[in-house]
């Protein structure tokens, strides 16, 4: 059923610690030159083949291949796209052992519209269904739609989290446009992700 209308909408405002009372700006501290503000650190993710293919140290219980993992981490400095480029046509359309999700499903679940575009341009089957009969495009509304927005709007808030009432509407539109092979950017895209051409 729908979320009760009586529950008020929560408005959140993100205030960084350094801008709150009792906290000094980062630049006011006398620190060595090599110390940088945390915001200057670019997002990065490092994965080894054993993280997704299985090895003596790890067991790949999800049945993921390089395309599944690439679809999930495509916004990290382009690392995900480097992984997607290594995938064979069979791997691009392979279902996993969790829910039968293909890399295209994972791109939707992982908030990665540019990976959706990349996969579609490189032979991903738009009509592939998971174990429940859902296509990746069907999951956009489930994952970014109204119920999802309401769930996050009324959930507990922590400092520094993006504001769902602003992000989810944009992301829902972005994901739908991605299935039409249209790439759009917004202010929430991290550096290195904006520059990736798909």
C-alpha positions as CSV (number, residue, x, y, z in Angstrom):
1,X,0.0,0.0,0.0
2,X,0.9,3.7,-0.2
3,X,2.7,5.5,2.5
4,X,0.2,7.3,4.8
5,X,-0.4,10.9,3.7
6,X,-0.6,12.0,7.3
7,X,3.2,11.5,7.7
8,X,4.9,14.9,7.1
9,X,7.6,15.3,4.6
10,X,11.0,15.7,6.2
11,X,13.2,18.4,4.9
12,X,17.0,17.9,5.4
13,X,19.8,20.4,5.1
14,X,23.4,19.2,5.0
15,X,25.8,21.1,7.1
16,X,29.4,20.0,7.1
17,X,31.1,19.7,10.5
18,X,33.5,22.5,9.7
19,X,30.6,24.9,9.2
20,X,28.9,24.0,12.5
21,X,29.2,26.0,15.7
22,X,32.4,25.2,17.6
23,X,34.2,23.9,14.5
24,X,36.9,25.8,12.7
25,X,37.4,25.8,8.9
26,X,40.0,23.4,7.6
27,X,42.1,26.2,6.2
28,X,42.5,27.7,9.7
29,X,44.6,24.8,11.0
30,X,48.4,24.9,10.7
31,X,49.0,21.6,8.9
32,X,51.8,20.3,6.7
33,X,51.4,21.0,3.0
34,X,50.8,17.3,2.2
35,X,47.6,17.3,4.3
36,X,44.6,17.9,2.1
37,X,40.9,18.5,2.8
38,X,38.9,15.2,2.7
39,X,36.7,16.7,-0.1
40,X,39.7,16.9,-2.4
41,X,40.2,13.1,-2.3
42,X,38.7,11.6,-5.5
43,X,36.6,8.5,-5.2
44,X,38.5,5.3,-6.3
45,X,37.9,1.6,-6.0
46,X,40.4,-1.1,-6.5
47,X,39.4,-4.7,-7.3
48,X,41.4,-7.8,-8.1
49,X,40.1,-10.7,-10.2
50,X,39.7,-12.9,-7.1
51,X,37.1,-10.3,-5.8
52,X,34.6,-11.4,-8.5
53,X,36.0,-14.6,-10.2
54,X,36.7,-16.7,-7.2
55,X,40.1,-18.1,-6.1
56,X,41.7,-20.1,-3.3
57,X,41.2,-17.2,-1.0
58,X,37.6,-16.3,-2.0
59,X,34.5,-18.0,-3.1
60,X,32.3,-16.3,-5.7
61,X,29.0,-17.2,-4.2
62,X,27.1,-14.6,-6.3
63,X,28.3,-15.9,-9.6
64,X,29.5,-12.5,-10.7
65,X,31.8,-11.9,-13.6
66,X,33.8,-8.8,-14.6
67,X,30.7,-7.1,-16.1
68,X,28.6,-7.6,-13.0
69,X,31.2,-5.8,-10.9
70,X,32.0,-3.2,-13.5
71,X,28.3,-2.2,-13.7
72,X,28.3,-1.8,-9.9
73,X,31.3,0.5,-9.6
74,X,31.4,2.4,-12.8
75,X,31.4,5.8,-11.2
76,X,34.7,5.2,-9.4
77,X,37.3,7.0,-11.5
78,X,36.3,5.0,-14.6
79,X,37.5,1.8,-13.0
80,X,34.2,0.1,-13.6
81,X,34.3,1.0,-17.3
82,X,37.8,-0.5,-17.6
83,X,36.3,-3.7,-16.2
84,X,33.3,-3.6,-18.5
85,X,35.7,-3.3,-21.5
86,X,37.2,-6.6,-20.5
87,X,33.9,-8.4,-20.6
88,X,33.0,-10.8,-23.4
89,X,29.5,-10.6,-25.0
90,X,28.5,-13.6,-23.0
91,X,29.5,-12.0,-19.7
92,X,27.6,-8.8,-20.6
93,X,24.4,-10.8,-20.6
94,X,25.1,-13.4,-18.0
95,X,22.7,-13.7,-15.0
96,X,24.1,-13.9,-11.5
97,X,23.3,-16.6,-8.9
98,X,21.5,-14.2,-6.6
99,X,18.3,-13.2,-8.4
100,X,19.3,-13.9,-12.0
101,X,20.4,-10.2,-12.4
102,X,22.4,-9.3,-15.4
103,X,25.0,-6.5,-15.4
104,X,22.2,-4.3,-16.8
105,X,20.1,-5.0,-13.8
106,X,23.1,-4.2,-11.5
107,X,23.7,-0.9,-13.3
108,X,20.1,0.1,-12.3
109,X,20.4,-1.1,-8.8
110,X,23.8,0.6,-8.4
111,X,22.8,4.0,-9.5
112,X,24.8,3.9,-12.6
113,X,23.0,5.4,-15.7
114,X,26.2,5.7,-17.7
115,X,26.9,2.0,-17.3
116,X,23.3,1.3,-18.5
117,X,24.2,3.3,-21.7
118,X,27.6,1.6,-22.1
119,X,26.0,-1.9,-21.7
120,X,23.2,-1.2,-24.2
121,X,25.7,0.1,-26.7
122,X,27.8,-3.0,-26.3
123,X,25.2,-5.7,-26.8
124,X,23.3,-6.0,-23.5
125,X,19.9,-7.6,-23.9
126,X,17.3,-5.0,-22.8
127,X,14.7,-7.7,-22.6
128,X,16.6,-10.1,-20.3
129,X,14.6,-11.0,-17.3
130,X,15.6,-12.0,-13.8
131,X,14.3,-14.9,-11.8
132,X,11.2,-12.9,-11.0
133,X,10.5,-12.0,-14.6
134,X,11.6,-8.4,-14.2
135,X,13.6,-6.6,-17.0
136,X,16.2,-4.1,-15.9
137,X,14.1,-1.2,-17.1
138,X,11.2,-2.4,-15.0
139,X,13.4,-2.0,-11.9
140,X,13.9,1.7,-12.4
141,X,10.5,2.6,-10.9
142,X,10.9,0.0,-8.2
143,X,14.3,1.3,-7.1
144,X,13.9,5.1,-7.8
145,X,10.2,5.5,-7.8
146,X,7.7,7.1,-5.4
147,X,7.7,4.4,-2.7
148,X,11.5,4.4,-2.6
149,X,11.6,8.2,-2.3
150,X,9.0,8.1,0.6
151,X,11.0,5.4,2.4
152,X,14.1,7.5,2.4
153,X,12.4,10.8,3.1
154,X,11.1,9.4,6.4
155,X,14.1,7.3,7.4
156,X,16.8,8.4,9.9
157,X,19.1,11.2,8.6
158,X,22.8,11.4,9.1
159,X,25.1,14.3,8.4
160,X,26.6,14.3,5.0
161,X,24.0,12.1,3.2
162,X,22.5,13.3,0.0
163,X,19.0,14.6,0.2
164,X,16.6,12.1,-1.2
165,X,13.8,14.5,-2.0
166,X,16.2,16.3,-4.4
167,X,18.3,13.4,-5.7
168,X,15.8,10.6,-6.4
169,X,13.5,12.5,-8.8
170,X,16.6,13.5,-10.8
171,X,18.0,10.0,-10.7
172,X,14.7,8.3,-11.7
173,X,14.7,10.6,-14.8
174,X,18.3,9.9,-15.5
175,X,17.9,6.2,-15.4
176,X,14.8,6.3,-17.7
177,X,16.7,8.5,-20.1
178,X,19.7,6.1,-20.0
179,X,17.5,3.3,-21.5
180,X,16.8,5.7,-24.4
181,X,20.6,6.1,-24.7
182,X,20.5,9.7,-23.4
183,X,23.3,10.7,-21.0
184,X,22.6,13.6,-18.6
185,X,24.8,14.9,-15.8
186,X,23.9,16.6,-12.5
187,X,25.8,18.1,-9.6
188,X,26.0,14.8,-7.8
189,X,28.2,13.2,-10.4
190,X,31.8,12.9,-9.0
191,X,34.8,14.2,-10.9
192,X,36.1,11.5,-13.2
193,X,32.6,10.2,-13.8
194,X,31.5,13.3,-15.7
195,X,34.4,13.0,-18.2
196,X,33.6,9.4,-19.1
197,X,32.2,9.2,-22.7
198,X,29.8,6.4,-23.2
